[in-house]
Amino acid sequence: MLKDNLTAGEARRIALAAQGFATPRPQTPINKRQLVKLIDRLGVVQIDSVNVVCRAHYMPAFSRLGAYPREMLEEIAWSKRRPVFEYWAHEASLLPLASQPLFRWRMQDAHDGVGVWKGVARFRRERAEFIEKVLATLAMRGPLSASELGMGQKGEGGWWGWSEAKRAVEGLFWTGELTTVTRKATFERVYGLPEKVLPPAILEAPTPSRQDAHRALYLMAARAMGVATARDLRDYFRMPVEGAKARLAELVEDGSLIPVTVKGWPEPAYLDPAAHRPRRLDAAALLSPFDNLIWFRDRTERMFGVRYRIEIYTPAHKRNHGYYVLPFLEGDALTALVDLKSDRKAAVLVVQASHAGPRATLATPVRLAAELKLMARWLGLEHVRIEEKGDLAQALSKVILAQA
């Protein structure tokens, strides 16, 4: 019989196992099936355009599976026979294609201007003729980016200074009337009509009720997290507060979730009944700032006892750990924070600062160095260079130099 309470360590290991960190990385080259299986397991992979190290959506698979061809993810995401699609889930995200019907309630909300989507609906009403012209142009000419449309006024502030064409196609993307066909080299989204991009079986799949879709998404989130509070579950797919309590109660009632308490957690939690409960883990992985495991910073601090923030928008003199900082997962702890940059011209992965976490050990510099070298090779960089900044820098530099 399952216990109704967990220690903090048990909860942490359950969460790590659910996220794919309890099993060793494959020793053979990664194939597409493994990559698709991982995306199915996570339920969502956040997309981000920041390319200081590499774009964030490439990182979760590297963290869990090791070095794999990045073009493989591009093929899975944006080829003609894709098993995933792009939509607004946690943020802009890649999602298993089968989950598309589960987000139609959000598409409808965007169309109707519910909550945060009021601006989308207002633009649609005020520029209805323009919207129809955009759709007609895409139907006639095929997939286009906003810049290729060449329609409407240029950006004058508005949504991040977007042009009218960009506002139109993004709004139609959120309502589900357009979808992503591919991404250009500049990472600009190319839009197309769903009936020209998505399989008929997906488009013709019945639309679940809002309540059924929410239950399914909460269950997907719970399976991806193993154990989580209500706030954790809501954050995973950015679910609304309204109705959350009722949907979770229904999942508890039918046995899909088990209420638990976790020592040290101020809020009650929910456990996936099928969650794996490893006694120990031997993970070693660098994590993107937008990795599913750590993207909800409150949960990260609660589980790992480390206060982690991305400081891109923080003035340099106020940053604690650096510009683009990646946590290092070692075992079941975050033992280091490293500020990384890919110097592609010099073919060097630069560690601009390195700081030890509260659970760092004598082995941390050695394991971190191995992971940095693996990342450099994966990114096509030839060397790792350690800058003399941070309390871990000296020890890490000695290991890197000794192994050179």
DOKE-875179 format. One line per 10 residues: for each residue z, x, y of C-alpha. Coordinates in nm, 3 decimals. Each point is the difference from the previous one (the first is absolute). Layout:
Z:X:Y | ...
//
This chain:
0.000:0.000:0.000 | -0.093:0.129:0.345 | 0.280:0.091:0.236 | 0.036:-0.185:0.327 | 0.082:0.319:0.193 | -0.151:0.346:0.034 | 0.114:0.334:0.131 | -0.196:0.150:0.287 | -0.142:0.262:-0.238 | -0.113:-0.260:-0.252
-0.173:-0.201:0.274 | -0.171:0.311:0.136 | -0.134:0.101:-0.341 | -0.116:-0.355:-0.074 | -0.188:-0.003:0.331 | -0.160:0.338:-0.067 | -0.106:-0.104:-0.350 | -0.155:-0.321:0.133 | -0.199:0.209:0.248 | -0.138:0.225:-0.273
0.222:0.308:0.032 | 0.176:-0.015:-0.337 | -0.288:0.135:-0.207 | -0.155:0.348:0.018 | -0.334:0.039:0.172 | -0.303:-0.003:-0.233 | -0.101:0.343:-0.127 | -0.366:-0.098:-0.029 | -0.237:-0.082:0.289 | 0.070:-0.337:0.162
-0.251:-0.275:-0.068 | -0.079:-0.321:0.189 | 0.186:-0.215:-0.250 | 0.324:0.185:0.073 | -0.053:-0.031:0.374 | -0.068:-0.373:-0.020 | 0.301:-0.047:-0.225 | 0.220:0.173:0.258 | -0.127:-0.223:0.282 | 0.065:-0.303:-0.220
0.351:0.127:-0.062 | 0.075:0.057:0.368 | -0.171:-0.323:0.103 | -0.101:0.145:0.337 | -0.094:0.336:0.151 | 0.032:0.031:0.377 | -0.300:0.135:0.190 | 0.050:0.227:0.298 | -0.251:0.196:0.204 | 0.225:0.293:0.100
-0.158:0.309:-0.153 | 0.249:0.275:0.090 | 0.049:0.086:-0.368 | -0.224:-0.257:-0.166 | -0.035:-0.374:0.050 | 0.300:-0.182:-0.140 | -0.176:-0.219:-0.259 | -0.104:0.306:-0.201 | 0.360:0.118:-0.032 | 0.181:-0.252:-0.228
-0.228:0.084:-0.294 | 0.041:0.374:0.060 | 0.380:-0.040:0.017 | 0.010:-0.181:-0.334 | -0.299:0.131:-0.197 | -0.060:0.342:0.152 | -0.330:0.146:0.121 | -0.288:-0.244:-0.043 | -0.344:-0.021:0.165 | 0.047:-0.184:0.330
-0.353:-0.135:-0.024 | 0.120:-0.192:-0.306 | 0.226:-0.211:0.222 | -0.289:-0.054:0.242 | -0.216:-0.124:-0.287 | 0.271:-0.236:-0.119 | 0.061:-0.130:0.350 | -0.348:-0.031:0.146 | -0.268:0.013:-0.270 | -0.208:-0.304:-0.099
0.201:-0.063:-0.319 | 0.345:0.043:0.148 | 0.325:-0.101:-0.177 | 0.188:-0.016:0.333 | -0.054:-0.156:0.341 | 0.122:0.067:0.350 | 0.225:-0.239:0.190 | 0.313:-0.022:0.215 | 0.293:0.008:-0.246 | 0.276:0.248:0.085
-0.225:0.125:0.278 | -0.372:0.064:-0.043 | -0.007:0.047:-0.375 | -0.191:0.040:-0.324 | 0.093:-0.269:-0.251 | -0.095:-0.094:-0.358 | -0.299:-0.233:0.020 | 0.174:-0.262:-0.214 | 0.263:-0.051:0.272 | -0.254:-0.118:0.261
0.078:-0.371:-0.054 | 0.370:0.074:0.061 | -0.076:0.094:0.360 | -0.207:-0.302:0.094 | 0.306:-0.162:0.160 | 0.014:0.298:0.239 | -0.372:-0.034:0.070 | 0.059:-0.366:0.079 | 0.292:0.087:0.228 | -0.226:0.243:0.187
-0.266:-0.271:0.034 | 0.254:-0.255:0.124 | 0.188:0.239:0.229 | 0.334:-0.025:-0.178 | 0.269:0.244:0.114 | -0.133:0.348:0.074 | -0.359:-0.124:-0.031 | -0.001:-0.208:0.320 | -0.221:0.250:0.183 | -0.256:-0.003:-0.282
-0.034:-0.378:0.009 | -0.010:-0.013:0.381 | -0.285:0.255:0.014 | -0.181:-0.200:-0.266 | 0.030:-0.320:0.202 | -0.090:0.155:0.333 | -0.295:0.199:-0.137 | -0.116:-0.238:-0.275 | -0.368:0.042:0.083 | 0.033:0.378:-0.004
0.184:-0.011:-0.335 | -0.280:-0.206:-0.154 | -0.257:0.246:0.136 | 0.190:0.291:-0.161 | 0.005:-0.178:-0.336 | -0.369:-0.087:0.026 | -0.086:0.362:0.086 | 0.188:0.132:-0.302 | -0.165:-0.260:-0.224 | -0.344:0.106:0.127
0.041:0.377:0.033 | 0.254:0.071:-0.273 | 0.317:0.212:0.022 | 0.078:0.147:0.343 | 0.282:0.172:0.183 | 0.123:-0.136:0.333 | -0.180:0.278:0.186 | -0.327:-0.077:-0.182 | 0.014:-0.366:0.102 | -0.058:0.097:0.364
0.111:-0.342:0.123 | 0.238:-0.134:0.263 | 0.198:0.183:0.263 | 0.142:0.348:-0.045 | 0.374:0.052:-0.026 | 0.200:-0.066:0.312 | 0.357:0.015:-0.129 | 0.063:-0.298:-0.228 | 0.081:0.085:-0.360 | 0.031:0.378:0.022
-0.299:0.010:0.234 | -0.228:-0.163:-0.258 | -0.344:-0.128:0.090 | -0.082:-0.367:-0.047 | -0.198:0.087:-0.313 | 0.297:0.186:-0.146 | 0.236:-0.287:0.082 | -0.241:-0.243:-0.164 | -0.051:0.191:-0.326 | 0.368:0.088:-0.033
0.098:-0.362:0.055 | -0.255:-0.110:-0.260 | 0.133:0.266:-0.236 | 0.351:-0.142:0.037 | -0.121:-0.356:-0.059 | -0.188:0.114:-0.311 | -0.341:-0.095:0.138 | -0.098:0.367:-0.008 | 0.110:0.277:-0.231 | -0.031:0.379:-0.010
-0.318:0.127:-0.159 | 0.071:0.369:0.049 | 0.141:0.255:0.245 | -0.210:0.240:0.206 | 0.073:0.373:0.020 | 0.190:-0.073:0.323 | 0.209:-0.248:-0.201 | -0.151:-0.291:0.193 | -0.001:-0.319:-0.205 | -0.337:-0.150:-0.098
0.014:-0.379:-0.032 | -0.191:-0.240:-0.221 | 0.006:-0.359:-0.120 | 0.237:-0.047:-0.297 | -0.268:-0.177:-0.204 | -0.213:0.316:0.027 | 0.284:0.237:-0.090 | 0.261:-0.162:-0.226 | -0.072:-0.121:-0.356 | -0.072:-0.373:-0.039
0.288:-0.030:-0.247 | 0.243:0.101:0.275 | -0.153:-0.218:0.269 | -0.010:-0.300:-0.233 | 0.356:0.048:-0.126 | 0.224:-0.293:0.097 | 0.217:0.046:0.307 | 0.369:-0.020:-0.096 | 0.242:-0.197:0.213 | 0.187:0.194:0.266
0.320:-0.026:-0.207 | -0.168:0.121:-0.321 | -0.167:0.290:0.181 | 0.328:0.105:0.157 | 0.180:-0.010:-0.335 | -0.275:0.212:-0.155 | 0.015:0.256:0.281 | 0.379:0.023:-0.014 | -0.025:0.055:-0.374 | -0.263:0.273:0.048
0.225:0.166:0.257 | 0.302:-0.018:-0.231 | -0.191:0.158:-0.286 | -0.124:0.277:0.229 | 0.351:0.071:0.132 | 0.211:-0.063:-0.310 | 0.306:-0.105:0.197 | -0.005:-0.119:0.360 | 0.176:-0.209:0.262 | -0.160:-0.309:0.150
-0.097:0.205:0.308 | -0.158:0.266:-0.223 | -0.203:-0.265:-0.180 | -0.114:-0.165:0.322 | -0.106:0.334:0.147 | -0.220:0.102:-0.293 | -0.275:-0.249:0.086 | 0.139:-0.084:0.347 | 0.102:-0.349:-0.106 | 0.134:-0.257:0.247
0.372:-0.072:0.014 | -0.068:-0.372:-0.020 | 0.015:-0.114:-0.362 | 0.106:0.339:-0.137 | 0.347:-0.113:-0.108 | -0.139:-0.300:-0.185 | -0.274:0.196:-0.176 | 0.242:0.270:-0.119 | 0.244:-0.265:-0.123 | -0.283:-0.155:-0.203
-0.083:0.337:-0.156 | 0.366:0.048:-0.090 | 0.019:-0.349:-0.149 | -0.299:0.056:-0.230 | 0.129:0.344:-0.106 | -0.270:0.204:0.175 | 0.264:0.179:0.208 | 0.362:0.087:-0.075 | 0.255:0.005:0.285 | 0.196:0.326:0.007
0.234:0.192:0.224 | -0.055:0.370:0.064 | 0.298:0.215:0.090 | -0.026:0.106:0.363 | -0.274:-0.250:0.086 | 0.124:-0.246:0.264 | -0.228:-0.280:-0.123 | -0.048:-0.161:-0.343 | -0.307:0.107:-0.192 | -0.248:-0.124:-0.260
-0.093:0.181:-0.320 | -0.328:-0.023:-0.190 | 0.111:-0.094:-0.356 | -0.266:0.234:-0.144 | 0.099:0.296:0.219 | 0.027:0.336:-0.174 | 0.346:0.162:0.032 | -0.035:0.377:-0.044 | 0.320:0.204:-0.022 | -0.161:0.290:0.184
-0.328:0.093:0.166 | -0.175:0.331:0.049 | -0.245:-0.098:0.273 | -0.142:0.246:0.254 | -0.224:-0.153:0.264 | -0.086:0.016:0.368 | -0.009:-0.350:0.148 | -0.219:-0.132:0.277 | 0.191:-0.161:0.288 | -0.174:-0.323:-0.108
0.080:0.025:-0.371 | 0.121:-0.326:-0.157 | 0.322:0.168:-0.110 | 0.113:0.087:0.352 | -0.197:-0.213:0.249 | 0.297:-0.233:0.063 | 0.232:0.250:0.167 | 0.317:-0.210:-0.042 | -0.055:-0.004:-0.376 | -0.075:0.373:-0.001
0.328:0.078:0.175 | 0.192:-0.240:-0.222 | -0.140:0.147:-0.323 | -0.019:0.369:0.084 | 0.257:0.053:0.274 | -0.266:0.163:0.219 | -0.095:-0.128:0.344 | -0.377:0.042:0.013 | -0.231:-0.093:0.285 | -0.359:0.084:0.082
0.000:0.172:0.339 | -0.369:0.000:0.098 | 0.075:-0.208:0.307 | 0.322:0.184:0.087 | -0.026:0.264:0.276 | -0.002:0.348:-0.153 | 0.333:0.105:0.150 | 0.172:-0.305:-0.151 | -0.127:0.038:-0.357 | 0.257:0.077:-0.267
-0.226:0.122:-0.279 | -0.356:0.022:0.135 | -0.322:-0.186:0.070 | -0.128:-0.114:-0.342 | 0.290:0.036:-0.240 | -0.018:-0.056:-0.375 | 0.316:-0.041:-0.211 | 0.023:0.196:-0.324 | 0.116:-0.198:-0.300 | 0.183:0.218:-0.252
0.152:-0.171:-0.301 | 0.144:-0.319:0.146 | 0.075:0.146:0.345 | -0.184:0.076:0.322 | 0.093:0.367:0.028 | -0.220:0.121:0.285 | -0.211:-0.105:0.299 | -0.311:0.201:0.086 | -0.221:-0.030:0.307 | -0.351:0.065:-0.131
-0.341:0.057:0.151 | -0.336:0.073:-0.163 | -0.174:0.276:0.191 | -0.341:-0.068:-0.150 | -0.182:0.266:0.201 | 0.232:0.275:-0.128 | 0.038:-0.170:-0.344 | 0.379:0.008:0.031 | 0.270:-0.260:-0.065 | 0.249:0.074:0.277
0.368:-0.085:-0.046 | 0.092:-0.026:0.367 | 0.367:-0.069:-0.077 | 0.208:-0.041:-0.315 | 0.345:-0.153:-0.021 | 0.238:-0.037:-0.295 | 0.139:-0.341:-0.089 | 0.364:-0.063:-0.095 | -0.079:0.025:-0.374 | -0.211:0.318:0.016
0.076:0.261:-0.267 | -0.089:0.363:-0.063 | -0.300:-0.126:-0.197 | -0.136:-0.205:0.291 | -0.201:0.281:0.170 | -0.162:0.092:-0.332 | -0.099:-0.354:-0.093 | -0.111:-0.081:0.353 | -0.215:0.314:0.017 | -0.175:-0.102:-0.323
-0.072:-0.344:0.143 | -0.130:0.143:0.328 | -0.237:0.229:-0.190 | -0.122:-0.291:-0.211 | -0.062:-0.206:0.313 | -0.189:0.286:0.165 | -0.233:0.035:-0.299 | -0.049:-0.379:-0.012 | -0.101:0.000:0.367 | -0.237:0.293:-0.046
0.222:0.241:0.194 | 0.048:0.358:-0.111 | 0.348:0.092:0.120 | 0.342:-0.137:0.099 | 0.158:0.142:0.314 | 0.367:-0.051:0.083 | 0.099:0.000:0.367 | 0.350:0.126:0.082 | 0.147:-0.332:0.103 | 0.267:-0.197:-0.182
0.292:0.092:-0.223 | -0.217:0.014:-0.313 | -0.277:0.213:0.147 | 0.134:0.343:-0.095 | 0.065:-0.085:-0.365 | -0.330:-0.184:-0.032 | -0.193:0.286:0.159 | 0.153:0.251:-0.246 | -0.115:-0.208:-0.296 | -0.353:-0.044:0.138
-0.032:0.373:0.076 | 0.141:0.101:-0.338 | -0.256:-0.220:-0.177 | -0.296:0.110:0.213
//
